[in-house]
Each structure stands twice: as structure tokens, then as C-alpha cells.
């Protein structure tokens, strides 16, 4: 049976669509989300921008210094012991000494590079939406810059407490906000992985890093 000109054009068009459909890039959204979330499992969000040392002392009348520590005492993470602190070699000053409780130790992320230092980490980034993805190829070694939005998940109960959020003013905003970020991933034989780097506003588990409340 001979095909007319119109039929031949139609068949050719359908064949082209089929080929394009087979060669269309696969939707990598789920893989990218998984890779980014897995990376941030090792980079939790923490209270202080830098690991702090415990125990430490602060004058009782230094309201700005004691407020965050007293809030963590209220949550059972720190103990508070009244002590006398010497100021200018001779002046005795009423102070509080703060140290970890048993509950505090189980919530403390130690800095492996600085014994005695660490941070209280309270949540992990969780990707909400992939906004853009620009892969340079489909073979191992290819990179992509991913723009995405995220919220904070796995939030500790003590971070949700009113006392803690009053003492750390940016905490409530961090927990409620949907943030936007950009991350570079590299394609490996095991799939996409975030390129290793030190991430601001977080502290790696068991590794020295820079931590803090998301601004």
C-alpha cells in the first residue's frame, strides 16, 4: 500500500517524537534531593556560630551572657553552679558555672579537633523543591549546580521550647522559614553527591566546624 504525502509526514513526525522521548533526560529531582539531604545529615544546624568550650563561667549580672545558658539549664542540657569569680585580681564577683548534664552530653556534638569544645545541634536541612539543575554531562565526573529550597527537619524538642527561642532570637525564624540555597554536586559511580566543603551555619558530626543559627 502506497502512503500519501500527508501520511508520510505524519509517520515521520511520530518517529521523531518517539526518538526525542527516548533520548529525553531523566528527571533527577528525587536523586538530587536524596544526595543533598544525605550530605546535610552530617552537617546539622547548631546554636552557636563557633563551637564553644564547657564548662565556662559568667557573672550573674551579665544578663546577655547568662540568658542563653540559663535557657539550656531550663531544658536540662546544662547544670548551673553558683561560684565566685575574681575580677581585676582582687574583686570577688558572683558568677555561675555551666557544664553538661547527662542529657546535655547526649545532645552535644563534640569538636574532634578541639577537646572540650562542641555545640548543641538541633536540626538538619531537608530539601523542599529543586528550582534549577544544570548538569554538565551524564558520565562520572560531570557536575551540576542545583538551586533549591529547604526547611529544617528532625528538630530537637528543646529547640522548640519558648525559653530556648527567646534566648536565641534567630532560632524561631530559622525553624519557620523556607530558605533558598545553591549547591554543587558531582556525578560518581554511585550517583550524584554533594562536593565536600565546609558549610557555614552548621557543624559536622564529630568534626570541627563552623556552626550557628541560620540567618
C-alpha positions as MATLAB code, in Angstrom:
seq = 'XXXXXXXXXXXXXXXXXXXXXXXXXXXXXXXXXXXXXXXXXXXXXXXXXXXXXXXXXXXXXXXXXXXXXXXXXXXXXXXXXXXXXXXXXXXXXXXXXXXXXXXXXXXXXXXXXXXXXXXXXXXXXXXXXXXXXXXXXXXXXXXXXXXXXXXXXXXXXXXXXXXXXXXXXXXXXXXXXXXXXXXXXXXXXXXXXXXXXXXXXXXXXXXXXXXXXXX';
ca = [
       0.000    0.000    0.000;
       1.353    3.386   -1.013;
       1.241    6.215    1.531;
       0.260    9.707    0.566;
       2.498   12.690    1.223;
       0.484   13.664    4.293;
       0.727   10.131    5.736;
       4.488   10.042    5.220;
       4.897   13.368    7.059;
       2.731   12.134    9.912;
       4.702    8.905   10.307;
       7.989   10.829   10.245;
       6.739   13.242   12.890;
       5.665   10.401   15.162;
       9.043    8.699   14.738;
      10.817   11.928   15.655;
       8.721   12.305   18.795;
       9.488    8.716   19.782;
      13.238    9.234   19.354;
      13.200   12.509   21.289;
      11.160   10.851   24.016;
      13.692    8.038   24.341;
      16.614   10.477   24.489;
      14.935   12.969   26.854;
      16.922   13.466   30.057;
      15.601   11.594   33.041;
      14.052   13.513   35.924;
      16.849   13.609   38.537;
      14.869   15.630   41.105;
      14.455   12.737   43.531;
      18.121   11.714   43.254;
      19.310   15.284   43.833;
      17.084   15.693   46.881;
      18.382   12.435   48.332;
      22.027   13.414   47.728;
      21.644   16.835   49.352;
      19.670   15.508   52.306;
      22.237   12.755   52.883;
      25.039   15.324   52.907;
      23.292   17.516   55.453;
      22.704   14.532   57.708;
      26.402   15.078   58.535;
      26.055   18.872   58.805;
      23.385   19.682   61.392;
      22.279   23.209   62.213;
      23.675   24.345   65.593;
      23.106   27.084   68.173;
      26.486   28.838   68.090;
      28.407   30.016   65.038;
      31.585   28.552   66.523;
      31.997   25.552   68.845;
      32.145   26.668   72.479;
      34.078   25.323   75.435;
      32.444   23.829   78.511;
      32.491   24.268   81.414;
      32.562   28.060   81.475;
      31.686   30.822   83.918;
      29.728   34.061   83.554;
      28.934   36.816   86.035;
      25.370   36.534   87.299;
      24.652   40.188   86.498;
      25.850   39.830   82.890;
      22.352   39.262   81.511;
      23.296   38.914   77.864;
      25.888   36.239   78.637;
      23.852   34.139   81.057;
      20.495   34.228   79.221;
      21.309   31.544   76.603;
      22.992   29.313   79.173;
      20.116   29.665   81.639;
      17.680   28.702   78.886;
      19.640   25.494   78.313;
      19.615   24.867   82.070;
      15.801   25.078   81.892;
      15.872   22.395   79.183;
      18.072   20.105   81.267;
      21.072   20.324   78.945;
      23.322   22.274   81.324;
      23.878   22.414   85.061;
      24.329   25.763   86.853;
      26.522   26.096   89.940;
      26.990   29.416   91.815;
      30.672   30.347   92.187;
      32.833   33.362   92.986;
      34.769   34.854   90.119;
      37.816   37.054   90.666;
      37.842   40.300   88.701;
      40.874   42.585   88.469;
      42.753   40.196   90.827;
      41.005   41.391   93.982;
      37.301   41.963   93.307;
      35.060   38.982   94.045;
      32.075   38.641   91.734;
      29.060   36.305   91.967;
      29.042   34.043   88.924;
      27.533   30.861   87.523;
      29.485   27.886   86.255;
      27.779   25.984   83.431;
      28.542   22.397   82.465;
      26.955   19.498   80.597;
      24.358   17.269   82.224;
      23.790   13.656   81.171;
      21.014   14.856   78.856;
      23.322   17.574   77.567;
      26.051   15.079   76.673;
      23.615   13.073   74.562;
      22.711   16.247   72.635;
      26.259   17.635   72.430;
      28.231   17.496   69.170;
      31.926   17.458   70.184;
      34.614   19.169   68.138;
      37.103   16.403   67.362;
      39.856   18.955   66.670;
      39.461   20.793   69.985;
      38.818   18.635   73.068;
      36.347   20.286   75.433;
      34.687   22.234   72.620;
      31.424   21.463   70.864;
      27.937   22.673   70.027;
      24.269   21.902   70.576;
      22.865   20.930   67.177;
      19.111   20.936   66.754;
      18.027   20.160   63.155;
      19.002   19.138   59.612;
      18.276   20.715   56.253;
      15.555   18.972   54.279;
      15.159   19.839   50.590;
      11.675   21.031   49.710;
      11.882   21.819   45.979;
      14.553   21.711   43.276;
      14.372   25.075   41.475;
      17.024   24.514   38.815;
      19.582   21.904   37.784;
      22.368   22.401   35.223;
      24.228   19.083   34.653;
      27.377   19.337   32.517;
      27.091   15.747   31.316;
      25.884   12.210   32.041;
      29.182   10.463   32.804;
      31.025   10.194   36.156;
      32.887   13.429   36.817;
      30.093   15.626   35.480;
      28.920   18.392   37.813;
      25.685   20.257   38.320;
      24.742   23.418   40.147;
      21.452   22.884   41.951;
      19.301   25.712   43.272;
      16.789   24.516   45.845;
      14.581   25.496   48.759;
      14.778   23.812   52.134;
      13.249   23.734   55.577;
      14.642   22.303   58.816;
      13.650   18.823   59.929;
      14.452   16.395   62.761;
      14.100   19.329   65.164;
      15.009   18.637   68.794;
      12.238   19.230   71.345;
      14.432   21.569   73.399;
      14.921   23.796   70.335;
      11.147   24.260   70.067;
      10.853   25.402   73.702;
       9.825   29.028   74.233;
      12.721   29.636   76.662;
      15.277   28.462   74.105;
      13.797   30.522   71.273;
      13.652   33.640   73.451;
      17.319   33.219   74.351;
      18.363   32.534   70.737;
      16.251   35.079   68.790;
      17.059   33.718   65.321;
      16.052   30.184   66.202;
      12.289   30.597   65.748;
      12.834   32.266   62.362;
      15.186   29.504   61.257;
      12.679   26.794   62.128;
       9.742   28.520   60.442;
      11.417   29.820   57.285;
      11.686   28.257   53.846;
      15.202   29.109   52.728;
      16.892   29.043   49.321;
      20.416   27.758   48.660;
      22.699   26.653   45.833;
      24.916   23.560   45.969;
      27.322   21.919   43.518;
      27.067   18.158   43.059;
      29.354   15.763   41.185;
      28.267   12.590   39.414;
      30.046    9.482   40.741;
      29.696    5.781   40.006;
      27.280    5.715   42.948;
      25.176    8.628   41.718;
      25.124   12.345   42.493;
      26.983   13.535   45.589;
      27.489   16.992   47.079;
      31.044   18.246   46.625;
      32.660   18.173   50.087;
      33.192   21.580   51.646;
      32.800   23.354   54.974;
      29.227   24.590   55.199;
      28.504   27.851   57.053;
      25.936   27.706   59.875;
      26.465   24.038   60.649;
      28.811   21.679   62.448;
      29.741   18.232   61.091;
      29.112   15.360   63.471;
      32.319   14.612   65.350;
      34.355   17.073   63.261;
      35.453   20.629   63.931;
      33.398   23.182   62.020;
      31.547   26.463   61.943;
      28.059   26.318   63.423;
      25.288   28.773   64.032;
      21.640   29.608   63.752;
      20.544   30.161   60.161;
      20.291   33.886   59.474;
];
